[in-house]
Amino acid sequence: MKQKKNETIPVGLLVGLLFLCTAAAGGIALLAKGDLLKLPEISFDKIISEERVVEPSELPQQATADEEETSTYVDEELNKTANTYGEIFGLLVTEGKSSLCEDKYCADELYRVEYESGEVQLKKNSGELYWFARSNVKHSEIKLTERQLVSKAKEYLAILQLGEEYGNIARKVDRENNIATVIFQRVVDEELELYSDYEAVKMLLSAQTGELMSCKIFDLPLVEQEGQMIGQNEAIASVQDQLSLTFEQKAKAELSICSPIAWGDDANFTSRIVWNVTADGVLYYVDAYSGDVLGSRTLEA
């Protein structure tokens, strides 16, 4: 989504992100330890083409126990891969529980390994990392600068070897709780300041040590939309005309990147450019090219 400079991230959201996946089915497997990945020398300067200070907005969070379907499942090769990622990113790898689960923002079935101090989720078919979280982060009186934290995040991104180009870095440092949020986003339109949260890598780091606390990789590709992009006033008019509405309050419209999951199309793992039209306590999603009203949701008071 478009990032706004006066936007802040709720502290509870950042802290809570680490502890959302706690419901797993029974079944304990001894996890074989894998060798650390042998990575080539990588120039971090080539990873990111350009940096801009853009405040991150709220991203879809890790699925809760109510949103997941879990089943006991053991795959030794995936266990080794999970152990490897755990060791690389500082997770204390011990005996863990493995299971299958789902996340509403991922089209693939996920293989989850839960350890005493965190967990790793991999895409079951490819073995690619989707989610990582750890709680065994060291405390330190020394606090890294924002530049140092971004540099640390770049190192973690390089280790992931995603093969994707993320041209924008959004970041926010919460000094009170010693948490830094760094989001590597795909640049959709530099001139319009459109950056995608749905083709992005979101990381939480310790603002004291720079250790990785959590990482989630979003891959909901942008669909191709044809025609001429409509303007703000046209988007507002589309809502009124198509839904036969007359707004009591003045409507506002903001251009952004959004996933159809936001308006209830849970099987559509893509993203698109939309106008977010807000009026009378309701958010309407309007296709930025066709002008079609795609869906809506009531905003919290």
N, C-alpha and C positions, 0 to 999 in steps of 0.2 A: 504494500500500500504506500501511498505517498506519505513521506515522513514530514512531520511538522516540528519546527524548532522550539515551540513552546509546549510540546507534548511531553508528559512524564510517564514513567512506568510505575504501576503500583508495586510497592515493596513486597506485599504479600504474594503477588504473582511470581516475582523473581525467586523468592525463597521457596514457595510452595512447589515450584517446578521440579525440585529435586526429589520430592517425596510422593509423587502422584501414582506411581505404579507399584502397588503393594499387594494386589490381589492375584495370586497365582494358584493354579491347581496343584494337587499333591504330586509327589514323585521327585525323589532326590537322586541326582546322578553325580558320580565322581567325575570332575571335569579335568581332562588331560591338559597340561600346560603346553602352550605352543611356543615356538621360537619367536623372538622379536622380529618384526619386519626389518629387512635390510633395505634401507631407503637411500636413493641416490642423493647427491648434493643438489639442493634446489635453491635457486635465487628467489628470495621472498619478494624482491622488487618486481619480479615478473608475474607474480601471482595476481596482484591487483593493479589494474591499469590506472585507476584514479581513486582518490579518497575525497570524501566530502563529509563534513560534520553534519549528520542528519539524525535527529532524535528517532529512536525506534518506536514503533507503535506496538500495541499488543498483538502477539501472534497467537494462532491456535495452539492450545497447550496439549501436553501429553494426555492421552486418553485416561479417564478414571476407571475404577473397577467396574462401575455400572455400564461403561461404554464398551468394555472388552469382553470377548469370548475366549476363554482359556481352556487348554487341554494339555495333559501331560504328554511330553514328547521329548525324545532324546536322540540327538544326532552328534556323534563324536567329532566329526569334522567341523561342524558349526560351533561345538563347544571349544575346540582349539582356537578357532577364529575369534570367538568372544573373549577367551582368555588372553589372546594376543593384544586385542584392542585394550582390554582392561589393564594389562601390564604397561603398555605404551603410555596410557594416560593416567597412570598412577593409582589405579584401583587395586586394593588388596584382594588378590585372586585366591579364594578359598573354595571349599565345597559349595556348590550352588544348586539351585533348583532350575530346571529347564522346562519350558512349556511353550505352547503356541498361543499367540494373541493377535489382536487386530488393533489398528488405530484408524480413526475416521479420516485422517489426512494421508493415508498410505494405501495404495491399491494392492500391495503385496501382503501376503500372510507373513507374520513376524515370528521369529524365533527368539525367545527371551531367556536370558540366563540371569538369575538373581543371586547376588553375593551378599555377604554380611554388610558390606559398606557401599553397596550400589548395584547397578545392573547394566547389562548390555542388550540391545535389541538389534537383530540382524534381519535383513530380508531373507526369508527362508530359501527361495529358489536361487538367488545370486550370492548370498553370503555378504552382501554389502551392509555397512553400518547404517542404521537409521536413527538410533537413540542411545545415548550414553549418559549415565549419571553416577556420581560418587559423593559420599558424605565424609570420607576420611581426609579432609583438607586441613593442612597445617595452619596454625595461627602465628602471626608475626606482627611485631610492632612497626615494621617497615611497610610502607604503602607505596605500591608502584604508581608511576604517573600514567595518565591516559595514553600517552604515546607508547610507553613500555607495555601496557596491557594490550594495545592493538598489535604491537609487534609479537607478543606471545600468541595472540589469536591467529596471526598469520602463520606462525610456526605449526600450530595444530592443524590449520587448513592445509598446509603443504603436506603434512603427514597423511592426511586423508586421501590425497591423490585422486580427487574427484573428477578431474578432467573437464571441469566446468569453469566458465569465466564469470566471476562476480565482480562487477565494476564499481560497486558502491559499498562503503562501510558505514553502517549506522552504529552508534555506540552511546551508552549511557552508564555513568559510574555512580553508584549509590555508596557514598562514603560511610554513611551511618551504619549500614549493614555489611559493608566490605564486599560488595558484589558488583561486578562489571558485566554489562550486557554488550556483546559485540555481534552484529548481524552482517553477514556478507550477502549482498543482494544482487540479483540480476538487474542491469539497467535496461529498462524498456524504452524510455524516451528521456534523454538528458534535458532537452529544452523544456519539457513539461514537468520535469522532476518526478517522473514515474519510475519507482523502484519496486520490484516485486518481493513480497514476503513469502511468496509461494514457490519461488525458485531461489532458495536461500539456505544458508547455514546459520543457525542461531546457537550462540555459545554463551554460557555463564561462566565467568572466571572469578577466582578470589581476587579482590582488589588489593590484597596484602601481598600474596605470593605469586599471583598470575597462574595458579594451578587451575586446570580445567575442571569445573564442577558439573557441567552438563553440556550436551551437544545434541542438536536435532537437525536432520537434513530433510528439507522440504523439496519435493520434486513434482510439482503440479504445473506442467508446461503451459505456456500461453498459447491459446488457439489463434488462428488467423482470422481476423475480422475484416470483411470487405466493405468498400464504400467510403463515404466521407464522414469523418467524425462530427457528431452533432455538438452544439454548444450547450452551455449551462441553462439558458432559458428554455431551449428546446426540450432538454431533459425534464425540467419541471413541468412543462406543458404536456409532455407525453404521459406523465403520471396522472395528471388531472383529466386528460382526455380519455385515456384508456380505462381508467377506473371510475370515471364520472365523479370526480371529487372537486370540492371547493375548499381550499385550505383556509383555516381560521387565522393561522399565523403565517408570517412570511417564510417561504421555503428557501432552503439553502442547498446547493449542489457542489460536490467535490469530486474531481476525477481521481480514480484509484484503480488498483489491480485487485481483483477479488476472485474467489473460487465459488463455483456453483454450490458447493457444500454449504456456504453461508445462507443460501435461501432454500435449503432442504433437498437439493439434488445430490444425495449422499453417494451415488454411484458414479459421479462425474469428477474424475480426478484431473481436472484441468484448471486453468485460470483465464481471465479475460479482463479487458479494460471496460470499466463501468463508471457511470455517474452514481454516486451515493447521494440521493435526494432525501433530505430530512425535513419533515413538516408535521406539526401536531403530534409529536412524540412517536413518530413512525419513520423507519429508514426504508427507503425504496431503492432497489437495484435496477438501474436502467442501462441497457446495452449502449455503449458509447457510439456505436455505429448505426445500428438498426433503429434505435430508439425504443425497442421493446422493453416493457416492464417485466423483469425476470422474476421478481419476488420481493418480499418485504419482511420486516420483523419489527416488533414493538421495542422501543428503546426503554431502558430502565430509567426510572425517575431519579 
